């Protein structure tokens, strides 16, 4: 038996996933460009794969960026559709649609 009362979990925080993934992708590409001049030195010391790891991180970041943008757009469409159905049901009267009698 817990000593304190259990409370429901709070709703998840919404973050700007596109900006976060985009920033990480840019950092991977910057690291790739920064390591290119040192490629020979890195290979001499057994770290020749580092630039290619950065390049693959940037390319995977582009895939993640595409995914986050499509997810964000799908969430917006779902919220707009939900708001549209709520507004549509509130506008209808129990007697049916209103008609104009002139």
C-alpha positions as CSV (number, residue, x, y, z in Angstrom):
1,X,0.0,0.0,0.0
2,X,1.6,3.3,-1.0
3,X,2.0,6.0,1.7
4,X,0.8,8.8,-0.6
5,X,-2.2,8.9,-2.8
6,X,-1.6,8.0,-6.4
7,X,-2.3,10.8,-8.9
8,X,-3.0,10.4,-12.6
9,X,-0.1,11.0,-15.0
10,X,0.0,14.5,-16.5
11,X,-0.6,14.8,-20.3
12,X,2.6,14.6,-22.4
13,X,4.4,17.9,-23.2
14,X,4.3,19.1,-26.7
15,X,7.6,20.1,-28.2
16,X,8.7,21.4,-31.6
17,X,10.0,18.1,-32.8
18,X,10.8,19.5,-36.3
19,X,13.2,22.1,-34.8
20,X,14.8,19.6,-32.5
21,X,15.5,17.1,-35.2
22,X,16.5,19.8,-37.7
23,X,19.0,21.2,-35.2
24,X,20.5,17.8,-34.6
25,X,20.7,17.1,-38.4
26,X,22.5,20.4,-38.9
27,X,25.0,19.6,-36.2
28,X,25.8,16.2,-37.8
29,X,26.4,17.9,-41.1
30,X,28.6,20.5,-39.5
31,X,30.6,17.8,-37.7
32,X,31.1,16.0,-41.1
33,X,32.4,19.2,-42.7
34,X,34.6,20.0,-39.7
35,X,36.2,16.5,-39.8
36,X,36.8,16.4,-43.5
37,X,40.1,18.4,-43.4
38,X,41.4,16.0,-40.7
39,X,40.5,12.8,-42.6
40,X,44.2,11.7,-43.1
41,X,45.1,12.3,-39.5
42,X,42.0,10.5,-38.3
43,X,42.8,7.5,-40.5
44,X,46.4,7.4,-39.2
45,X,45.1,7.2,-35.6
46,X,42.4,4.6,-36.4
47,X,39.4,6.9,-36.4
48,X,38.9,7.2,-40.2
49,X,35.2,6.3,-39.9
50,X,34.3,9.4,-37.9
51,X,33.5,11.6,-40.9
52,X,31.3,8.9,-42.4
53,X,29.5,8.4,-39.1
54,X,28.7,12.1,-39.1
55,X,27.5,11.9,-42.7
56,X,25.2,9.0,-42.0
57,X,23.9,10.8,-38.9
58,X,23.0,13.8,-41.1
59,X,21.3,11.6,-43.7
60,X,19.4,9.7,-41.0
61,X,18.4,13.1,-39.6
62,X,16.9,14.0,-43.0
63,X,14.7,10.9,-42.8
64,X,13.8,11.9,-39.2
65,X,13.0,15.4,-40.3
66,X,10.7,14.1,-43.1
67,X,9.0,11.8,-40.5
68,X,8.5,14.6,-37.9
69,X,7.1,17.0,-40.5
70,X,4.6,14.4,-41.8
71,X,3.6,13.5,-38.3
72,X,3.1,17.2,-37.4
73,X,1.0,17.8,-40.5
74,X,-1.1,14.7,-39.7
75,X,-1.8,15.9,-36.2
76,X,-2.8,19.3,-37.5
77,X,-5.2,17.7,-40.0
78,X,-6.7,15.5,-37.3
79,X,-7.2,18.5,-35.0
80,X,-8.8,20.6,-37.8
81,X,-11.1,17.7,-38.7
82,X,-12.1,17.3,-35.1
83,X,-12.7,21.0,-34.7
84,X,-14.7,21.0,-37.9
85,X,-17.0,18.2,-36.7
86,X,-17.5,19.8,-33.3
87,X,-18.4,23.1,-35.0
88,X,-20.7,21.3,-37.5
89,X,-22.6,19.5,-34.7
90,X,-23.0,22.7,-32.7
91,X,-24.4,24.6,-35.7
92,X,-27.1,22.1,-36.5
93,X,-30.4,22.5,-34.7
94,X,-32.5,19.6,-33.5
95,X,-35.1,20.5,-36.2
96,X,-32.7,20.1,-39.0
97,X,-30.9,22.7,-41.1
98,X,-32.3,26.2,-41.1
99,X,-34.0,27.4,-44.3
100,X,-34.7,30.9,-45.3
101,X,-38.2,31.9,-46.0
102,X,-38.6,35.0,-48.1
